[in-house]
């Protein structure tokens, strides 16, 4: 997962229902979940639930996922034996706690990049190294193009704040067949590529933003779904040099194969609670093929799983049904959550109160963040601000002032597209927050245990608040 949205301070939300929720948070942290004057008191309060989600249990889950990856070629990617063993582990834990589980099998085509080359043919011939000077973005299209490089609304000096490629108007007059040079920042990579493709670009090069540590070197990124043209990332230095040299021509080629992947989601529901007000807490269970995926996303899996087990141990009787979901195929394009939404149907979508997503919540140099987009006019469904307020309010009560992130590069995007309110937690995926992002070193030593514990507490707390909320 790559974050391209801006990170800002948590904004005050003024809707009356959000103010009520903040009040709920403050009371719940004190030890009682009070949701309305005539609501039944919770059988378990936030403090009891958080105490039951122990650091030792979270670590045990991460250790188990690490052992699974080590025994299956170093990863837990969707469609592999490592992923199947991960599903078996989570299912055994849930069934041992008394849950009835269900699996949702599905298939999709995955694009596997097999080779990439990049050469400058003019003004001075130069050959660049994949993995050092450039790398394809996940879901790049395949193909080859030799063409002039055309810079698109770059900001190469000052604070380097840019919306390069984020608007279709950025490509007004763009010469068809040229290679678009766009700058990282503000909007998703996919948006930039979509606009470039519509303008007739033969390929896209995304240079790093260049506005601070971790934003200058080569970076990893994803488009979420397969592009129709080759797309690669490069360093700020190289991209700026190409932009400053008139007549720069590049020869870019990306080769890929298409593989049919069959995998599955795993679902478990609380036996009690109103099904017409279902709260879903989810995390993707698959890793990338390059590594075991302990921060991305064993961290989220551990928190969802241990919240479910704590609900069972404490005998929580929620007013609203809670669904614990473990998604497959996220790293290949959100396929598991998209399959889940497609199976729901319109009536079941209306019966889903909220989705809470946990993806990368134990980064080694963490930046505690909650999902934003709950403000009026943000385009996120009503109720998303409620989740933002509860999560931010809890973290603030623990002495942490979170930022907000507005990316749609994880499973919550599938729910937002279906009009379902969503929120979530995140601690960073860039070079500063997690230098092992999508690499073989994303092992158990790549976790900040204190941050993972805090985020797991926030997730458990918010799940209980919404599980006990009344209309």
N, C-alpha and C positions, 0 to 999 in steps of 0.2 A: 504494500500500500504506500502511495506517495501523497503527501499533503502539498497542494499547490495553492489552497486558499489562504487568506491572510489570518494572522493570529493577533487578536486584540484583547484588551481588557474586558472582563465580564461587564456587560451593560445592564443597567437597571431596567427591568421590565415592569410596565405599569398597568397591564391588564388586571382587572379585579381578581380573576381566577388565579393569576400568577401570584398576586400579593397574598391570597389565601394560602397558596401552596408554600410560599416562603414561611408563613406563620406555622404551617404544618411541620416544616423542616425544623424550625427552632424548637418547637415543643417536642418533636420526636427525638432530637438529639439529647434533650434533657431526660428522656427515658420513657415517654408515653407517646404513642401515635394518636393524635386527636384530629379527626378529619371533618367532623361536622357535629352539631349539637346532639343529633339523634343517632350518630354512628355507634355501633357496638365497639367497645374497647378491644384492641388487639390482644390476642392471647399471648403474643410474644412482642416485646418492644424492640426498638432498633438496637439498643445496647446489648441485649441478650443475643440477638441474631449476629451482630458483629463479633461478639466474643466467641461465638461458635465457629466463625470463619477464621481459623487459626493460621498463622504463618507456617507452622509445621505441615499442615494439611496442604496448603498451596504448594509448598516445596516438594512434597511427596508426589503430587500430580505432575509437576514439571520434571522431576526425576524419572517418573514412569514414561513420559513422552520422549525424554532423551534416550532412555534405554531402547525404546521401540525404534527410534530413528537409527541408533547405532547398530541395531540388529537387522536393519533393512536398507542398507546402502547409504545411510547417512541422511535420509530425509523421510518425510511423511506426506509427500505430494499426492494430490487426488489421483485415484486410479491405480495406486501402487499398493504393494503389500504393507508398506509402512502406514499408509492411511487406513487400510482395513484393520490393522492391529490397533490403531488409535481409536477407531470406532468401537472395537470390541472392548477396549479398556474402559472408555467412558460409559458404555452400556452396562458393563458388569458393575461398575460403581453405583450407577443409578438403580439398577435392579436389586442390588444388595441393600439399598436403602428403602426398598418397597415400591419404587416407581414402575409403572408399565411403560415401556418404551416402544417407539415405532421408528422404522427406517423408511426413508423416501428415496428409492433408487432413481437415477436419471443419467442421461448421457449427453455429451456435447463434443464438438470438434475443437481440439486445441491446436494452436499454431506453435510449432517448435522451431525456433531460429537455429539454423545449423551453420551458417557462415555469414560474415559481414566484412566488407572492405570499404575503405575510404581513402581516396587519393586526391590531392590538389594537382590539377593539370595546368593551371595558369594562375598567376604569372610565373611562379617557380614550382616545378614538379616536386611533390613531396608525398611520401606514403605514410599514413597514420596507422597506429597500432590499436586494435580493438582491445578494450579493457584498460587502456592507458590514456588514449586520446579521445576515444569515442566508444559508445556502446549502443546497440539498438534498444529502444524502449520496448517493454513488454507489449505484445500485440501489434508490433510494427507490421506493416504489410511487407510482402516480398517484392522483388523487382530490382531493376538497375536504372540509373539515370546519370547522365553526364550533362551538366548545365551550369549556367551562371548562378552565383549566389546572390539573392536579393534580400537585403535586410528589411525587417518589418517592424517599424515603430520601436526601435531599440533605445535603451537608456544606458549608455556606456560610461557616464560620468555622474557626479553629484551623488545623491542618495540611491540612484539606480532603481527608483520605484517605477514600475512599468506595467502597462496592460498589453504588452506586445502580443498581437495575435488574438486578443480576447474579443474583438469586435470584427464583424464581417467587413466593416468600413476600413479596417487596417489594410485590407488587401485591394483597395480601389486602385485600378491601374496596374495590378500585378501582372507581369508577363507570363503567359501560359507556358508551362513546361519548365520554368525556373525552379531552383531549390530555395525554399523559403527558410530564412534564418530568423528564428523567433527566440525571445528571451524568457527564461523561467520566471514565473511570478503571477500572482493574482488569481488566475483562473486555471481550471484543469488542463492538462496537456491535451486531452481529447478535444477540448473546445478549440484550441489553437489549430490542431491538425484538421478538424472538420472545416474550419474556415479556409485553411490553406488548400485543402482538397477541392472545395467548392470554387476556389479561384483558379484552379487548374494547375497547382503546383505539382512538379514531378517527384518531389521529396521534401522532407522537412528536417532541419537540424535545429535542436533546442540547445542554446548555450545556457550555462548556469547564470544565476542572476548577478553575482559579483558584488553583493552588498554586505559581506561579512564572512566570518569564519564558517566553513561548511557550505558556503554558497558560491565558491569559486572553482572547486575541483570537479572532476567527473562524477556524475551522480546516476543513480538508478531511477527509473520511472515506469509507469504503466499507463496505457491508454484505456484500459477497462474492456475494450472489445477491439477486434481486429480492424486495423486501418487498411485503406486501399492503396497506400503508397508507402515507401520505406521511410522510417522515422528513427533518427538517432539523437542521442544526447552528446554534448561535448563540454569542455571546460570553458569558463569565462574568457580566459586568455586567448585560446584558439579562436573562439567565436568572434571576439572583438577584433582580432587580427584580420580575419576574413572580411569582416564588415568594413574595416578601414582601408582595405586594399582593393581599389576599383578593378573590376574585371576578373575577380577571383572566380575560378571555375572548379567545381568538384565533381569527381566520379564516385558515386555512392551506389553500393549494391548490398542487398540483404536477401539471403536465401532461407527458405523455410519449408518445413513439411507439415502436413496436417495429420493429426492423430485423433482417433476416436477414443474418448475417455468415458468409462462407466464408473460411477461412484455413487455416493448416497449422503443424505442428511440423517441426523439422529434427533428425535424429538421426545420429550417427556413432559407430562402435565401434572400439576398438583391435582389430587383427587377431589379437592373441594374448591369452591369458588364459582362465580357466575361466568359461564362460557360466553355470554354476550358482552363481557367487558374483560377480554383476555389481555393480559400483560405479557409480552414476549421479551425474554432476556436471552441474547444470543451472542455467539462468537464463532469465527470460522476455525475449523479443526485442521485444515490442510496447511502444509508448508509449501514453500517453493522447492523445486528439485535441487537447488544449490545447497540446502542445509536443513537442519532439524527443526527450525522455526520455533524456538522456545519463547522468545519475546513476541515474534510474529508467527503464530499467535497462540502459543501454549499459555502465555500469560492470561489472555482473555478466557481461554478454555478453562483454566484452573479456577478462575474467579466464578464463572458461571456454574461449573460443576460443584464447587464447594458451597455456593449459595444454595443450590438445589439440595445438597446433602444436609446442610444446616436446617433448611425448612423441614426436611423429613425428621431429623433427630429431635427437633424442638416441637414437632407436632403443630406447626403453624396451620391455622384454618383461615385461609384468606377469603375475603369477601369476593374478590375477583380471581378467576383462574389465572395461574401463572404457568406459562409455557417456557421450558428451557430448551434452547435450540442450538445445535452444533452443525454448522454449515460445511458442505464440501464444495470444492471448485471455486472458492473465492479468489485464489491467486491467479486463476485462469480467466477471471472475468465475472465474478459474482454469480456464478451459475447456480449454486445451491439455493441462495436466497431468492433468486429470480424464479427458480422452479417451485419453491414453496409458495410464493405469491401467486403464480399462475394456477396452482392447484386450489387455492383458497376459494376462488369465486367471489362474486360481488357481495353476497350476504356475509360471508365469513370475514371479508375485509372490513365491513362495517362493524363487526363484532370484535375487532381488534382495537383495544383502547390505545396502546402505545407499544413501540419497540425500543428497547435499550440495547445498544451495540457496544461490545468491548473488543477492541483491536489494538494490540501493542500498548499494554498498560504497565509495563515494567522496564521501560527503557533504561539503560545504564547511566545516562546523564539526562534525567527526565525533565520534561517541561509539562507539568500537570495541566491538562486542558479538558474542557467539556465541549460537546458539539453545540455550535450556535445555530443561528437561522430561525430562532423562535420569535424574532421581532416582527411587528406588523410590516407587511410589504416585502418580507424576505423571500417569499415563495415556498417556505416550508409549511406543512399542514398545521392547522390549529391544534394546539396542545403540545407542540414541540418546545415552545417556550416554557411550558410547565416542567418538562423534563430538565431543561437547561437550568431553571431556577432551583429545582430540588438538588441536583448534583452540585451546582456551584455553591448553594447555601450550605450543604454538608461540608464541602471542602473548606469553605471559609470558617466554619465552626471548628475545624481542626487546625486553623492557623495557616491555611494555604489559600492564596489568591490565584485561582486558575485563569488561564487564558481561554479564548474560544477559538475553535476551528470550524470552518464551513465547508470543508472538502466533501465530496461525494464518492470517494474511492474505496468504500467498504460496504458491507452488506446493508447498512441502513439506507443506502441509495435505492435499493429495491422496494423498501417500504415507503419511502418518500414518493417514489414514482407512482405508487398505488394510492396515494393520498392518505397514508397512515402516519400519524405523528411519531417522531423519532427523536432520540437523544443518545448520548454515549460518552465514553471516556477514551482518552488518548494521551500518550506521554512522549510522542515524537518519533519520527522515522528518518530525519535527515542525518548528515554526517556527524553533526555535533551530538544529537540525542542518542543515536544508535549507529555507530560505525560498522556494526555487523549486520545491518539491515540487508536481508536477502542474500546472506553469505553463509559459508560453512561454519563460521565462528559464532553464529546465533545459537549458542548452547546455554546450559544452565548458568554458567559464569557470566553470561551477558545480561543478567537481570539485576535491577536494584530492588532488593527484597522489601525495603521499607516503603518505597513507592508502590510496589505491587500490593502490599498489605493495605495501604491507604486507599488505593483505587478499588480493591476488592471490598473494603468496608463501604465505600461510597456506592458501589453497585448493589450490595446487599441492602443497604439502607433505602436507596431509591426504589428497589424492587418491592420492599415491604410497604413503603409509603403508598405506591400505586396499587399494590395488591389489596390494601385496606381502604382505598379511596371510595367515596360514594358519588353518585351522579350529582 
